[in-house]
Amino acid sequence: MTTKNAQPSPRPRPVSPFLLVALGWLIPGSGFLLLGRKGRARGLIALLAIHLTFIVGVSLKGGVVWPVWAVREAGFNLINILTFLVEMGAGWLAALSLAAHAGAWAHFAPAPANAYFELGSLYCLTAGALNYFVIRQSQERNEKKAFEILAKQ
Amino acid sequence: MTFGILHLLSLVYLTGVVSLILGMDEGETPAQAGRHVLGCWTRILLCFVGLGVVVYVFSLFAG
């Protein structure tokens, strides 16, 4: 009869904050998923909620539009720039919407002339803003985990 | 679907999703977080209903 050697369980380690922010931004909700079992439910809820919100926004012909950055140009508007920065919080979804607008891909591109564009963009704005909160929440959880590991040592 | 109804449904959905994301990290158990989310959602909706009533009353004096 053979006996199995007891393998020492790997020591839990906090996730790299850079990886957490980068992946959490790129794929909304994935920051929590990186934290393991404790963050799984929160990560899935955030992932589904943010993706659904952005997709509803896109289906209403909303999306991310590249703003005019030059102060002296006619179309310059600070609100548009702030809206753009918040919408970009939605990661790959926002990047896809922006690329679709630049490449005139009709299925995913925002249509500023459409009556529902403002409402759809509000959905995209909400999705982007929520992802910034989710990234911060996952960072806090990660810091708490790191503190607990330090306390155990 | 009419434009106004869509805006009302959006109000309910967007306040719900904001409450869900902001409230899910409150409390250690899912029940505590759920109660927090529902309380938050109710308060936001009540605030918007209050604002709607104020705007409606003002509209009675317009024109």
Backbone of each chain as ProteinMPNN parsed JSONL, in Angstrom:
{"seq_chain_A": "MTTKNAQPSPRPRPVSPFLLVALGWLIPGSGFLLLGRKGRARGLIALLAIHLTFIVGVSLKGGVVWPVWAVREAGFNLINILTFLVEMGAGWLAALSLAAHAGAWAHFAPAPANAYFELGSLYCLTAGALNYFVIRQSQERNEKKAFEILAKQ", "coords_chain_A": {"N_chain_A": [[0.848, -1.196, 0.0], [0.564, 2.121, -0.897], [1.466, 5.3, 0.303], [0.281, 8.598, 0.002], [2.283, 11.472, -0.522], [1.994, 14.258, 1.515], [1.209, 17.231, 0.073], [2.407, 20.506, 0.52], [0.128, 23.175, 0.905], [-0.19, 25.802, -1.507], [1.058, 29.011, -0.684], [-1.181, 31.644, -0.034], [-1.327, 34.519, -2.097], [-1.411, 38.068, -2.601], [-2.941, 39.639, -5.466], [-1.204, 41.161, -8.202], [-1.346, 44.685, -8.14], [-1.231, 46.202, -10.484], [-1.883, 44.37, -12.497], [-4.448, 43.766, -11.689], [-5.811, 46.219, -12.043], [-5.387, 46.682, -14.786], [-6.469, 44.384, -16.093], [-8.987, 44.409, -14.972], [-9.981, 46.769, -16.002], [-9.926, 46.244, -18.764], [-11.568, 43.945, -19.149], [-14.537, 44.237, -17.85], [-15.273, 43.55, -14.459], [-13.543, 41.431, -14.197], [-11.467, 41.873, -12.46], [-12.352, 41.279, -9.858], [-12.738, 38.556, -10.237], [-10.169, 37.642, -10.387], [-9.42, 37.568, -7.78], [-10.076, 35.184, -6.687], [-11.999, 32.624, -4.959], [-13.541, 34.132, -3.121], [-14.135, 36.482, -4.445], [-15.596, 35.746, -6.607], [-18.467, 35.677, -6.992], [-19.151, 38.394, -6.826], [-17.622, 39.345, -8.94], [-18.801, 38.061, -11.151], [-21.376, 39.153, -11.073], [-20.794, 41.88, -11.504], [-19.551, 41.711, -14.008], [-21.64, 40.726, -15.672], [-23.622, 42.708, -15.281], [-22.406, 45.128, -16.15], [-21.651, 44.547, -18.795], [-24.189, 43.944, -19.889], [-25.491, 46.426, -19.565], [-23.955, 48.118, -21.208], [-24.353, 46.885, -23.686], [-27.099, 47.176, -24.04], [-27.125, 49.939, -24.302], [-25.686, 50.247, -26.704], [-27.441, 48.961, -28.418], [-29.408, 50.824, -28.479], [-28.419, 52.612, -30.177], [-26.429, 54.137, -29.086], [-23.106, 55.03, -27.85], [-19.482, 55.21, -27.895], [-17.954, 58.161, -28.793], [-15.366, 59.771, -30.535], [-13.956, 62.63, -29.108], [-13.561, 66.221, -29.791], [-10.42, 67.471, -29.327], [-8.845, 69.761, -29.465], [-8.693, 73.0, -28.207], [-9.213, 75.315, -29.655], [-10.703, 74.543, -31.805], [-13.879, 74.279, -33.56], [-15.772, 72.353, -32.668], [-15.131, 71.838, -30.022], [-15.739, 70.72, -26.734], [-15.964, 70.578, -23.346], [-17.526, 68.904, -21.777], [-18.076, 66.796, -23.496], [-15.547, 65.659, -23.651], [-15.098, 64.805, -21.012], [-17.222, 62.998, -20.81], [-16.391, 61.125, -22.693], [-14.048, 60.158, -21.451], [-15.122, 58.911, -19.192], [-16.819, 57.014, -20.36], [-14.93, 55.394, -21.586], [-14.149, 53.79, -19.559], [-15.403, 51.37, -19.739], [-13.8, 49.505, -20.934], [-12.973, 46.879, -23.121], [-15.361, 46.894, -24.485], [-15.954, 49.594, -24.864], [-13.759, 50.3, -26.405], [-14.262, 48.782, -28.661], [-16.638, 49.938, -29.562], [-15.722, 52.496, -30.137], [-13.885, 51.91, -32.157], [-15.662, 50.886, -34.011], [-17.116, 53.152, -34.624], [-15.149, 54.715, -35.787], [-14.501, 53.124, -37.948], [-16.882, 52.989, -39.218], [-18.637, 50.805, -38.814], [-21.626, 49.529, -39.079], [-23.285, 47.951, -37.384], [-22.411, 48.15, -34.735], [-21.668, 50.699, -34.33], [-22.059, 53.988, -32.906], [-24.858, 56.183, -33.487], [-25.102, 59.357, -33.854], [-27.139, 60.921, -34.958], [-29.465, 59.615, -34.487], [-32.594, 59.337, -32.716], [-32.522, 58.018, -30.285], [-29.92, 58.131, -29.477], [-28.778, 59.743, -27.399], [-29.901, 58.649, -25.083], [-29.004, 55.992, -25.287], [-26.258, 56.457, -25.123], [-26.119, 57.317, -22.533], [-26.504, 54.937, -21.152], [-24.102, 53.657, -21.879], [-22.303, 55.385, -20.723], [-22.942, 55.053, -18.026], [-22.217, 52.375, -17.708], [-19.438, 52.528, -18.11], [-18.672, 54.244, -15.98], [-19.434, 52.693, -13.801], [-17.642, 50.606, -13.987], [-15.24, 51.779, -13.171], [-15.748, 52.067, -10.448], [-16.002, 49.372, -9.763], [-13.423, 48.433, -10.26], [-12.023, 49.828, -8.299], [-13.249, 48.795, -5.989], [-12.428, 46.106, -6.169], [-9.72, 46.461, -5.882], [-9.608, 47.356, -3.24], [-10.484, 45.055, -1.915], [-8.36, 43.388, -2.557], [-6.258, 44.66, -1.249], [-7.112, 44.282, 1.347], [-6.944, 41.529, 1.495], [-4.181, 41.187, 1.229], [-3.35, 42.396, 3.571], [-4.453, 40.667, 5.471], [-2.973, 38.356, 4.921], [-0.446, 39.235, 5.638], [-0.88, 39.656, 8.349], [-1.221, 37.057, 9.246], [1.29, 35.983, 9.019]], "CA_chain_A": [[0.0, 0.0, 0.0], [1.378, 3.339, -0.98], [0.881, 6.492, 0.947], [0.527, 9.832, -0.755], [2.995, 12.524, 0.203], [1.15, 15.452, 1.708], [1.776, 18.411, -0.582], [2.053, 21.735, 1.235], [-0.754, 24.029, 0.097], [0.522, 27.015, -1.901], [0.761, 30.158, 0.191], [-1.985, 32.634, -0.768], [-0.619, 35.772, -2.357], [-2.274, 39.065, -3.224], [-2.75, 39.812, -6.909], [-0.486, 42.396, -8.534], [-2.313, 45.781, -8.342], [-1.216, 46.623, -11.89], [-2.654, 43.366, -13.255], [-5.845, 43.915, -11.264], [-6.384, 47.412, -12.688], [-5.351, 46.537, -16.245], [-7.447, 43.377, -16.536], [-10.305, 44.888, -14.521], [-10.45, 47.78, -16.957], [-10.121, 45.647, -20.089], [-12.761, 43.094, -19.1], [-15.212, 44.657, -16.618], [-15.623, 42.497, -13.507], [-12.521, 40.384, -14.091], [-10.623, 42.172, -11.306], [-12.863, 40.475, -8.739], [-12.545, 37.134, -10.547], [-8.761, 37.32, -10.098], [-9.217, 37.443, -6.326], [-10.364, 33.823, -6.26], [-13.341, 32.181, -4.586], [-14.299, 35.167, -2.403], [-14.577, 37.557, -5.334], [-16.22, 35.187, -7.807], [-19.868, 36.105, -7.156], [-19.149, 39.836, -7.119], [-17.059, 39.498, -10.277], [-19.784, 37.65, -12.158], [-22.458, 40.155, -11.068], [-20.282, 43.094, -12.162], [-19.318, 41.402, -15.425], [-22.926, 40.647, -16.373], [-24.35, 43.993, -15.214], [-21.747, 46.158, -16.973], [-21.775, 44.16, -20.206], [-25.589, 44.101, -20.305], [-25.793, 47.86, -19.654], [-23.309, 48.68, -22.411], [-24.977, 46.302, -24.886], [-28.392, 47.866, -24.202], [-26.783, 51.271, -24.817], [-25.32, 50.127, -28.122], [-28.646, 48.608, -29.181], [-30.187, 52.065, -28.622], [-27.612, 53.437, -31.1], [-25.476, 54.959, -28.341], [-21.752, 54.507, -27.893], [-18.36, 56.105, -27.623], [-17.591, 58.994, -29.952], [-14.097, 60.475, -30.316], [-14.258, 64.061, -28.973], [-12.619, 67.2, -30.361], [-9.516, 67.761, -28.21], [-8.222, 71.085, -29.607], [-9.532, 74.039, -27.6], [-9.566, 76.359, -30.628], [-11.581, 74.026, -32.872], [-15.296, 74.63, -33.389], [-16.542, 71.332, -31.961], [-14.58, 71.555, -28.69], [-16.717, 70.764, -25.64], [-15.353, 69.897, -22.196], [-18.438, 67.836, -21.326], [-17.861, 65.643, -24.389], [-14.269, 65.027, -23.294], [-15.317, 64.087, -19.746], [-18.09, 61.854, -21.135], [-15.531, 60.144, -23.387], [-13.142, 59.53, -20.476], [-15.906, 58.008, -18.336], [-17.279, 55.893, -21.192], [-13.8, 54.502, -21.859], [-14.033, 52.875, -18.42], [-16.012, 50.075, -20.048], [-12.781, 48.594, -21.445], [-12.997, 46.382, -24.508], [-16.63, 47.276, -25.108], [-15.804, 50.986, -25.297], [-12.781, 50.316, -27.499], [-14.937, 48.239, -29.847], [-17.585, 50.955, -30.017], [-14.918, 53.575, -30.724], [-13.36, 51.398, -33.428], [-16.787, 50.769, -34.937], [-17.449, 54.515, -35.057], [-14.082, 55.16, -36.702], [-14.549, 52.317, -39.163], [-18.261, 53.019, -39.736], [-19.242, 49.471, -38.769], [-23.004, 49.943, -38.778], [-23.975, 47.18, -36.34], [-21.967, 48.482, -33.381], [-21.285, 52.115, -34.282], [-23.082, 54.928, -32.437], [-25.459, 57.017, -34.536], [-25.487, 60.608, -33.185], [-28.35, 61.52, -35.534], [-30.626, 58.833, -34.059], [-33.322, 59.924, -31.587], [-32.189, 57.306, -29.049], [-28.466, 58.174, -29.259], [-28.448, 60.31, -26.077], [-30.281, 57.665, -24.065], [-28.08, 54.876, -25.415], [-24.95, 56.877, -24.62], [-26.223, 57.356, -21.07], [-26.255, 53.554, -20.716], [-22.664, 53.387, -22.036], [-21.64, 56.213, -19.709], [-23.169, 54.388, -16.732], [-21.399, 51.152, -17.69], [-18.046, 52.944, -17.923], [-18.496, 54.771, -14.622], [-19.545, 51.58, -12.844], [-16.421, 49.79, -14.0], [-14.234, 52.428, -12.325], [-16.078, 51.694, -9.061], [-15.714, 47.941, -9.579], [-11.957, 48.294, -10.17], [-11.627, 50.326, -6.966], [-13.709, 47.81, -4.997], [-11.567, 44.917, -6.223], [-8.426, 46.871, -5.297], [-9.773, 47.369, -1.777], [-10.521, 43.644, -1.491], [-6.999, 42.851, -2.705], [-5.46, 45.238, -0.156], [-7.569, 43.61, 2.572], [-6.372, 40.174, 1.436], [-2.734, 41.328, 1.495], [-3.219, 42.71, 4.996], [-4.751, 39.43, 6.207], [-1.821, 37.46, 4.741], [0.637, 39.786, 6.464], [-1.233, 39.452, 9.758], [-1.056, 35.636, 9.571], [2.722, 35.614, 9.029]], "C_chain_A": [[0.886, 1.249, 0.0], [0.671, 4.488, -0.271], [1.256, 7.737, 0.141], [1.301, 10.817, 0.118], [2.099, 13.75, 0.32], [1.851, 16.67, 1.095], [1.424, 19.649, 0.244], [1.214, 22.641, 0.336], [-0.012, 25.318, -0.253], [0.088, 28.195, -1.033], [-0.059, 31.194, -0.587], [-1.218, 33.941, -0.916], [-1.593, 36.794, -2.93], [-1.948, 39.202, -4.708], [-2.003, 41.123, -7.142], [-1.491, 43.524, -8.81], [-2.374, 46.237, -9.799], [-2.065, 45.684, -12.74], [-4.145, 43.519, -12.96], [-6.525, 45.086, -11.986], [-6.465, 47.212, -14.199], [-6.412, 45.547, -16.735], [-8.867, 43.786, -16.146], [-10.861, 45.946, -15.447], [-10.812, 47.128, -18.285], [-11.386, 44.798, -20.138], [-13.482, 43.432, -17.794], [-15.607, 43.471, -15.73], [-14.525, 41.475, -13.299], [-11.554, 40.638, -12.933], [-11.044, 41.354, -10.097], [-12.604, 38.989, -8.983], [-11.106, 36.689, -10.262], [-8.529, 37.042, -8.61], [-9.569, 36.058, -5.8], [-11.797, 33.635, -5.8], [-14.177, 33.295, -3.964], [-14.836, 36.254, -3.329], [-15.387, 37.077, -6.522], [-17.643, 35.706, -8.041], [-19.938, 37.586, -7.535], [-18.651, 40.093, -8.547], [-18.068, 39.151, -11.358], [-20.927, 38.66, -12.243], [-22.003, 41.409, -11.819], [-20.1, 42.861, -13.658], [-20.634, 41.417, -16.208], [-23.61, 42.014, -16.423], [-23.73, 45.028, -16.15], [-21.864, 45.811, -18.456], [-23.205, 44.366, -20.705], [-25.935, 45.574, -20.502], [-25.192, 48.459, -20.921], [-23.99, 48.16, -23.684], [-26.361, 46.927, -25.127], [-28.156, 49.255, -24.795], [-26.455, 51.24, -26.3], [-26.547, 49.791, -28.968], [-29.581, 49.812, -29.34], [-29.419, 53.092, -29.478], [-26.696, 54.419, -30.374], [-24.087, 54.382, -28.474], [-20.721, 55.58, -27.633], [-17.984, 56.845, -28.907], [-16.318, 59.758, -29.608], [-14.364, 61.974, -30.218], [-13.248, 64.95, -29.704], [-11.74, 67.664, -29.206], [-8.967, 69.192, -28.259], [-9.171, 72.183, -29.138], [-10.029, 75.035, -28.652], [-10.498, 75.867, -31.739], [-13.046, 74.248, -32.521], [-16.063, 73.619, -32.528], [-16.072, 71.033, -30.543], [-15.656, 71.716, -27.61], [-16.151, 69.93, -24.488], [-16.21, 68.729, -21.707], [-18.252, 66.58, -22.188], [-16.582, 64.899, -24.03], [-14.423, 64.219, -21.998], [-16.182, 62.843, -19.973], [-17.266, 60.742, -21.781], [-14.659, 59.399, -22.377], [-13.899, 58.547, -19.58], [-16.361, 56.793, -19.131], [-16.155, 54.898, -21.466], [-13.527, 53.54, -20.694], [-14.583, 51.493, -18.712], [-15.065, 49.13, -20.785], [-12.96, 48.183, -22.897], [-14.276, 46.77, -25.227], [-16.542, 48.693, -25.674], [-14.84, 51.075, -26.475], [-13.414, 49.809, -28.79], [-15.91, 49.259, -30.435], [-16.854, 52.1, -30.721], [-14.374, 53.15, -32.094], [-14.469, 51.291, -34.463], [-17.19, 52.141, -35.476], [-16.421, 55.003, -36.071], [-14.166, 54.409, -38.022], [-15.918, 52.241, -39.788], [-18.857, 51.609, -39.857], [-20.661, 49.629, -38.215], [-23.629, 49.211, -37.593], [-23.607, 47.63, -34.926], [-21.662, 49.969, -33.219], [-22.406, 52.982, -33.72], [-23.597, 55.787, -33.589], [-25.952, 58.315, -33.906], [-26.768, 61.243, -33.733], [-29.615, 60.797, -35.069], [-31.268, 59.446, -32.817], [-32.934, 59.286, -30.253], [-30.704, 57.385, -28.688], [-28.107, 58.66, -27.848], [-28.746, 59.307, -24.971], [-29.326, 56.467, -24.087], [-26.7, 55.22, -24.869], [-24.961, 56.998, -23.1], [-25.989, 55.963, -20.479], [-24.751, 53.247, -20.77], [-21.865, 54.157, -20.988], [-21.755, 55.557, -18.327], [-22.297, 53.14, -16.621], [-19.93, 51.496, -17.435], [-17.772, 53.421, -16.51], [-18.53, 53.641, -13.597], [-18.273, 50.745, -12.828], [-15.302, 50.438, -13.186], [-14.48, 52.076, -10.844], [-15.707, 50.238, -8.787], [-14.204, 47.713, -9.444], [-11.487, 48.724, -8.779], [-12.036, 49.342, -5.861], [-12.803, 46.587, -4.985], [-10.182, 45.227, -5.651], [-8.502, 46.839, -3.771], [-9.771, 45.953, -1.219], [-9.116, 43.041, -1.518], [-6.098, 43.368, -1.579], [-5.812, 44.558, 1.17], [-6.969, 42.203, 2.658], [-4.871, 40.22, 1.778], [-2.49, 41.583, 2.969], [-3.455, 41.466, 5.845], [-3.584, 38.454, 6.119], [-0.662, 37.923, 5.617], [0.383, 39.517, 7.955], [-1.015, 38.01, 10.187], [0.408, 35.258, 9.73], [3.405, 35.999, 10.343]], "O_chain_A": [[1.816, 1.386, 0.795], [-0.555, 4.599, -0.268], [2.385, 7.893, -0.326], [1.029, 10.978, 1.308], [1.522, 14.212, -0.665], [2.926, 17.079, 1.532], [0.267, 19.825, 0.627], [1.538, 22.851, -0.833], [0.706, 25.872, 0.58], [-1.087, 28.349, -0.7], [0.331, 31.581, -1.689], [-0.552, 34.403, 0.01], [-2.507, 36.427, -3.668], [-0.833, 38.919, -5.145], [-2.15, 42.076, -6.377], [-2.396, 43.348, -9.626], [-3.438, 46.613, -10.292], [-2.853, 46.119, -13.581], [-4.986, 43.417, -13.852], [-7.65, 44.968, -12.471], [-7.479, 47.529, -14.821], [-7.158, 45.835, -17.671], [-9.822, 43.545, -16.884], [-12.072, 46.019, -15.658], [-11.86, 47.413, -18.864], [-12.183, 44.921, -21.068], [-13.076, 42.958, -16.733], [-16.206, 42.505, -16.205], [-14.562, 40.724, -12.325], [-10.89, 39.709, -12.473], [-10.201, 40.799, -9.391], [-12.289, 38.249, -8.052], [-10.852, 35.528, -9.942], [-7.569, 36.371, -8.233], [-9.389, 35.777, -4.615], [-12.695, 34.38, -6.193], [-15.373, 33.403, -4.235], [-15.86, 36.875, -3.042], [-15.821, 37.878, -7.35], [-17.984, 36.123, -9.148], [-20.679, 37.978, -8.436], [-19.185, 40.939, -9.264], [-18.182, 39.856, -12.361], [-21.395, 38.989, -13.334], [-22.73, 41.936, -12.661], [-20.454, 43.712, -14.475], [-20.732, 42.037, -17.267], [-24.113, 42.429, -17.467], [-24.449, 45.727, -16.865], [-22.144, 46.682, -19.279], [-23.419, 44.892, -21.797], [-26.589, 45.937, -21.479], [-25.854, 49.223, -21.624], [-24.179, 48.91, -24.642], [-26.746, 47.175, -26.269], [-28.891, 49.694, -25.679], [-26.893, 52.103, -27.061], [-26.684, 50.272, -30.093], [-30.44, 49.825, -30.222], [-29.743, 54.28, -29.488], [-26.24, 55.404, -30.956], [-23.896, 53.36, -29.134], [-21.034, 56.694, -27.213], [-17.733, 56.242, -29.95], [-16.203, 60.325, -28.521], [-14.938, 62.55, -31.141], [-12.213, 64.477, -30.173], [-12.245, 68.193, -28.216], [-8.658, 69.773, -27.219], [-10.304, 72.285, -29.608], [-11.146, 75.542, -28.545], [-11.02, 76.664, -32.518], [-13.41, 74.385, -31.353], [-16.921, 74.013, -31.738], [-16.552, 70.086, -29.921], [-16.381, 72.71, -27.577], [-15.893, 68.736, -24.637], [-15.689, 67.7, -21.278], [-18.268, 65.457, -21.684], [-16.528, 63.671, -24.092], [-13.938, 63.092, -21.9], [-15.919, 61.78, -19.412], [-17.427, 59.566, -21.455], [-14.54, 58.175, -22.429], [-13.382, 57.48, -19.247], [-16.299, 55.667, -18.637], [-16.398, 53.696, -21.568], [-12.759, 52.589, -20.838], [-14.262, 50.539, -18.004], [-15.487, 48.058, -21.22], [-13.083, 49.025, -23.786], [-14.276, 46.954, -26.444], [-16.984, 48.966, -26.79], [-15.07, 51.827, -27.422], [-13.146, 50.33, -29.873], [-15.993, 49.423, -31.652], [-17.3, 52.603, -31.752], [-14.399, 53.919, -33.055], [-14.257, 51.568, -35.643], [-17.561, 52.274, -36.643], [-16.767, 55.621, -37.078], [-13.933, 54.982, -39.086], [-16.119, 51.526, -40.77], [-19.491, 51.268, -40.856], [-20.85, 49.838, -37.017], [-24.428, 49.8, -36.866], [-24.42, 47.5, -34.011], [-21.426, 50.444, -32.107], [-23.577, 52.748, -34.02], [-22.87, 56.078, -34.538], [-27.099, 58.382, -33.466], [-27.413, 62.024, -33.034], [-30.719, 61.314, -35.24], [-30.576, 60.007, -31.967], [-33.007, 59.934, -29.209], [-30.273, 56.779, -27.707], [-27.251, 58.078, -27.183], [-27.957, 59.132, -24.043], [-28.895, 55.988, -23.038], [-26.048, 54.391, -24.234], [-23.933, 56.804, -22.451], [-25.352, 55.826, -19.435], [-24.193, 52.661, -19.842], [-20.884, 53.655, -20.439], [-20.79, 55.513, -17.564], [-21.71, 52.876, -15.572], [-19.261, 50.836, -16.64], [-16.764, 53.052, -15.907], [-17.75, 53.632, -12.645], [-17.871, 50.236, -11.782], [-14.499, 49.734, -12.573], [-13.54, 51.822, -10.092], [-15.172, 49.908, -7.728], [-13.759, 46.908, -8.626], [-10.654, 48.06, -8.163], [-11.276, 49.089, -4.926], [-12.448, 46.085, -3.918], [-9.553, 44.378, -5.021], [-7.587, 46.361, -3.099], [-9.148, 45.676, -0.194], [-8.732, 42.286, -0.624], [-5.286, 42.626, -1.028], [-4.943, 44.293, 2.0], [-6.548, 41.748, 3.721], [-4.372, 39.382, 2.528], [-1.543, 41.056, 3.552], [-2.744, 41.233, 6.822], [-3.237, 37.8, 7.103], [0.015, 37.115, 6.253], [1.3, 39.195, 8.711], [-0.668, 37.748, 11.338], [0.742, 34.336, 10.474], [4.601, 35.758, 10.51]]}, "seq_chain_B": "MTFGILHLLSLVYLTGVVSLILGMDEGETPAQAGRHVLGCWTRILLCFVGLGVVVYVFSLFAG", "coords_chain_B": {"N_chain_B": [[-42.448, 50.962, -28.731], [-43.055, 53.8, -26.744], [-41.287, 56.943, -26.566], [-41.207, 58.198, -24.019], [-41.949, 56.144, -22.192], [-39.814, 54.431, -22.522], [-37.774, 55.97, -21.445], [-38.599, 56.047, -18.784], [-38.449, 53.325, -18.069], [-35.73, 53.017, -18.425], [-34.805, 54.624, -16.384], [-35.56, 53.13, -14.123], [-34.095, 50.76, -14.567], [-31.393, 51.681, -14.768], [-30.956, 52.954, -12.289], [-31.26, 50.727, -10.719], [-29.126, 49.065, -11.511], [-26.946, 50.627, -10.815], [-27.301, 50.784, -8.034], [-26.983, 48.085, -7.457], [-24.276, 47.526, -8.164], [-22.857, 49.359, -6.566], [-23.743, 48.636, -4.062], [-23.17, 45.951, -3.678], [-20.797, 45.372, -2.468], [-21.108, 45.99, 0.115], [-21.4, 44.937, 3.425], [-20.895, 41.641, 4.807], [-22.222, 39.273, 4.254], [-24.273, 37.759, 1.65], [-26.978, 38.309, 2.102], [-26.996, 40.614, 3.682], [-25.798, 42.397, 1.875], [-27.704, 42.325, -0.155], [-29.943, 43.449, 1.114], [-28.951, 46.008, 1.504], [-28.622, 46.862, -1.14], [-31.292, 46.842, -2.067], [-32.449, 48.745, -0.348], [-31.01, 51.008, -1.063], [-31.708, 51.285, -3.777], [-34.475, 51.734, -3.563], [-34.481, 54.196, -2.201], [-33.205, 55.881, -4.087], [-35.032, 55.741, -6.208], [-37.301, 56.857, -4.988], [-36.366, 59.441, -4.575], [-36.202, 60.308, -7.228], [-38.897, 60.146, -7.961], [-39.89, 62.133, -6.278], [-38.568, 64.352, -7.388], [-39.8, 64.318, -9.883], [-42.439, 64.927, -9.189], [-42.122, 67.549, -8.231], [-41.264, 68.825, -10.596], [-43.563, 68.406, -12.129], [-45.456, 69.906, -10.694], [-44.372, 72.459, -11.019], [-44.715, 72.64, -13.758], [-47.407, 73.054, -13.967], [-47.737, 75.738, -13.569], [-46.626, 76.846, -15.732], [-46.746, 78.787, -18.634]], "CA_chain_B": [[-42.441, 51.554, -27.376], [-42.947, 55.255, -26.865], [-40.055, 57.541, -26.08], [-41.316, 58.457, -22.578], [-41.946, 54.872, -21.456], [-38.438, 53.927, -22.58], [-36.992, 56.744, -20.475], [-38.995, 55.612, -17.43], [-37.866, 51.996, -17.857], [-34.288, 53.232, -18.283], [-34.597, 55.163, -15.028], [-35.661, 52.015, -13.171], [-32.979, 49.838, -14.805], [-30.082, 52.275, -14.475], [-30.828, 53.116, -10.834], [-31.1, 49.373, -10.171], [-27.778, 48.531, -11.763], [-26.013, 51.43, -10.002], [-27.454, 50.314, -6.642], [-26.424, 46.726, -7.367], [-22.81, 47.553, -8.196], [-22.321, 50.084, -5.406], [-24.163, 48.011, -2.802], [-22.806, 44.523, -3.549], [-19.599, 45.229, -1.631], [-21.462, 46.372, 1.49], [-21.811, 43.787, 4.228], [-20.096, 40.446, 4.571], [-23.029, 38.174, 3.724], [-25.119, 38.162, 0.519], [-28.253, 38.853, 2.597], [-26.732, 42.016, 4.082], [-25.571, 43.177, 0.65], [-29.003, 42.413, -0.847], [-30.767, 44.442, 1.824], [-28.36, 47.321, 1.228], [-28.927, 47.202, -2.537], [-32.729, 47.164, -2.18], [-32.673, 50.02, 0.353], [-30.388, 52.054, -1.894], [-32.528, 51.404, -4.995], [-35.743, 52.363, -3.164], [-34.249, 55.62, -1.887], [-32.93, 56.62, -5.329], [-36.296, 55.852, -6.963], [-38.157, 57.823, -4.286], [-35.823, 60.78, -4.882], [-36.596, 60.668, -8.603], [-40.348, 60.395, -7.938], [-40.018, 63.466, -5.671], [-38.17, 65.339, -8.402], [-40.858, 64.317, -10.903], [-43.606, 65.652, -8.644], [-41.755, 68.972, -8.215], [-41.284, 69.307, -11.993], [-44.968, 68.418, -12.56], [-46.121, 71.061, -10.058], [-43.879, 73.662, -11.725], [-45.274, 72.68, -15.117], [-48.792, 73.56, -13.882], [-47.691, 77.205, -13.588], [-45.942, 77.319, -16.952], [-47.604, 79.235, -19.749]], "C_chain_B": [[-42.248, 53.073, -27.47], [-41.694, 55.755, -26.153], [-40.072, 57.714, -24.556], [-41.243, 57.197, -21.737], [-40.525, 54.302, -21.41], [-37.551, 54.674, -21.579], [-37.32, 56.312, -19.044], [-38.389, 54.243, -17.105], [-36.348, 52.103, -17.669], [-33.953, 53.74, -16.891], [-34.592, 54.023, -14.008], [-34.449, 51.088, -13.329], [-31.646, 50.441, -14.352], [-29.898, 52.517, -12.975], [-30.604, 51.756, -10.168], [-29.682, 48.867, -10.334], [-26.724, 49.322, -10.966], [-26.08, 50.98, -8.537], [-26.81, 48.951, -6.457], [-24.897, 46.763, -7.282], [-22.248, 48.245, -6.948], [-22.629, 49.37, -4.093], [-23.651, 46.596, -2.614], [-21.583, 44.317, -2.66], [-19.861, 45.633, -0.181], [-21.927, 45.138, 2.249], [-21.044, 42.544, 3.842], [-20.903, 39.292, 3.987], [-23.877, 38.673, 2.551], [-26.45, 38.787, 0.974], [-28.095, 40.321, 2.997], [-26.563, 42.902, 2.849], [-26.885, 43.38, -0.101], [-29.913, 43.444, -0.211], [-30.262, 45.854, 1.525], [-28.714, 47.791, -0.182], [-30.391, 47.624, -2.666], [-33.054, 48.505, -1.525], [-32.174, 51.191, -0.477], [-31.264, 52.347, -3.12], [-33.843, 52.128, -4.671], [-35.549, 53.853, -2.913], [-34.0, 56.442, -3.156], [-34.229, 56.813, -6.119], [-37.229, 56.864, -6.323], [-37.691, 59.254, -4.541], [-36.265, 61.225, -6.266], [-38.099, 60.924, -8.69], [-40.609, 61.786, -7.351], [-39.671, 64.565, -6.663], [-39.236, 65.464, -9.489], [-42.07, 65.099, -10.454], [-43.328, 67.155, -8.656], [-41.831, 69.556, -9.625], [-42.726, 69.397, -12.496], [-45.702, 69.624, -11.984], [-45.679, 72.359, -10.735], [-44.52, 73.789, -13.098], [-46.712, 73.198, -15.118], [-48.836, 75.088, -13.975], [-47.046, 77.749, -14.86], [-46.971, 77.703, -18.004], [-48.984, 79.548, -19.267]], "O_chain_B": [[-41.377, 53.554, -28.194], [-41.131, 55.095, -25.279], [-39.086, 57.419, -23.882], [-40.572, 57.164, -20.706], [-40.092, 53.763, -20.392], [-36.683, 54.075, -20.944], [-36.432, 56.223, -18.196], [-37.879, 54.028, -16.005], [-35.758, 51.381, -16.865], [-32.952, 53.345, -16.293], [-33.723, 53.962, -13.138], [-33.847, 50.678, -12.337], [-30.87, 49.798, -13.645], [-28.807, 52.308, -12.446], [-29.863, 51.642, -9.191], [-29.103, 48.306, -9.404], [-25.734, 48.755, -10.502], [-25.05, 50.817, -7.882], [-26.172, 48.685, -5.438], [-24.301, 46.107, -6.428], [-21.281, 47.772, -6.351], [-21.873, 49.481, -3.127], [-23.691, 46.078, -1.498], [-21.357, 43.216, -2.156], [-18.951, 45.622, 0.649], [-22.761, 44.38, 1.755], [-20.596, 42.401, 2.704], [-20.35, 38.429, 3.305], [-24.17, 39.866, 2.459], [-26.98, 39.681, 0.314], [-28.945, 41.157, 2.691], [-27.105, 44.005, 2.781], [-27.152, 44.464, -0.619], [-30.573, 44.218, -0.904], [-31.052, 46.776, 1.319], [-29.058, 48.953, -0.396], [-30.698, 48.638, -3.294], [-33.825, 49.3, -2.062], [-32.83, 52.228, -0.578], [-31.523, 53.504, -3.451], [-34.269, 53.018, -5.407], [-36.351, 54.675, -3.357], [-34.51, 57.553, -3.292], [-34.497, 57.898, -6.633], [-37.876, 57.644, -7.022], [-38.504, 60.163, -4.702], [-36.655, 62.376, -6.461], [-38.532, 61.821, -9.414], [-41.446, 62.531, -7.861], [-40.372, 65.571, -6.771], [-39.539, 66.561, -9.957], [-42.663, 65.846, -11.233], [-44.19, 67.944, -9.042], [-42.385, 70.636, -9.832], [-43.081, 70.341, -13.202], [-46.471, 70.285, -12.682], [-46.494, 73.244, -10.993], [-44.832, 74.89, -13.552], [-47.191, 73.714, -16.128], [-49.837, 75.663, -14.402], [-46.936, 78.961, -15.041], [-47.954, 76.992, -18.216], [-49.841, 79.937, -20.06]]}, "name": "protein", "num_of_chains": 2, "seq": "MTTKNAQPSPRPRPVSPFLLVALGWLIPGSGFLLLGRKGRARGLIALLAIHLTFIVGVSLKGGVVWPVWAVREAGFNLINILTFLVEMGAGWLAALSLAAHAGAWAHFAPAPANAYFELGSLYCLTAGALNYFVIRQSQERNEKKAFEILAKQMTFGILHLLSLVYLTGVVSLILGMDEGETPAQAGRHVLGCWTRILLCFVGLGVVVYVFSLFAG"}
